[in-house]
């Protein structure tokens, strides 16, 4: 008997623009009667308009990654960690995470489509209640402590905050997020599927 | 009376046909040395070179060209030609700053020139960067096109700053 769990991940990219504009005249100077050392000065001003932006990527750029865990029959619910079999732009269960922005502290929030019930099964065994696996049974580790994923939950809303660059309002982080199934509960034989959305927001 | 006018008129006309004599012209009151510098278009005030970074290109290393182009004209004159060396320097020590206090150094700004009389280069962020030396008495001008290197992601904002060009001669 095998238990299949599928997770789908979204990346959301947000951006904003702020623009100003310039003026134009020149400056000149002359030193007309310098018997000894003499000098003349003129200035030019520079303006750089940098708009605000926020970029966020989890997994593949053009599609939603489908991370699949196949639980061996002999290990169902025995708390042995199950690695993903497929899904992920880096390797099975491993997704690229990139985030960049320049408007201050970014917050990443997790939500899902499970209606608060968890990772839903198909319900083919005529259960009284919807069979589901809690999202807390999915772990996500990062190889960079400056960009960690929020812990998954059935209700959603957990957050994480990528580390800002050098105390400025700039964030530019990249990591690999590895998803595993903790397999702590014996669940009904079924295929459980859910979709997690990570949303990045700035002040 | 009429006869006297006729004599005078005849004398004036005859003087027109006399041979020319050598003439020495003396003009006094010229200044000893003279320096002139212009940065930007004709008129008073300071030209502003503006770089607008597209939202999708912030910090991606693709240079942003500023507008407008800037005319830089320097003139150094002294009484004896080639007797003195004029030096054009730039002071870019103070970085560009936003209202939030974030800064972009002038080392991110470089320029190309219309013909290289004043060589292309990049600001070095110092107050004594030599851009050009030349012997008097000459006038040199170039049109400079400025570029922002755009290699770093910086906080959003409008960054402003000034560079002072100084033409000097000992």
Interface residues (C-beta under 8 A of the other chain):
Chain A: X15 X16 X17 X18 X19 X20 X21 X22 X23 X24 X25 X26 X27 X28 X29 X30 X31 X32 X33 X34 X35 X36 X37 X38 X39 X40 X41 X42 X43 X44 X45 X46 X47 X48 X49 X50 X51 X52 X53 X100 X102 X103 X165 X168 X169 X170 X172
Chain B: X31 X32 X33 X34 X35 X36 X37 X38 X39 X40 X41 X42 X43 X44 X45 X46 X47 X48 X49 X50 X51 X52 X53 X54 X55 X56 X58 X59 X64 X66 X67 X68 X70 X71 X96 X100 X102 X104 X106 X109 X146 X148 X153 X154 X155 X156 X157 X158 X159 X160 X161 X162 X163 X164 X165 X166 X167 X168 X169 X170
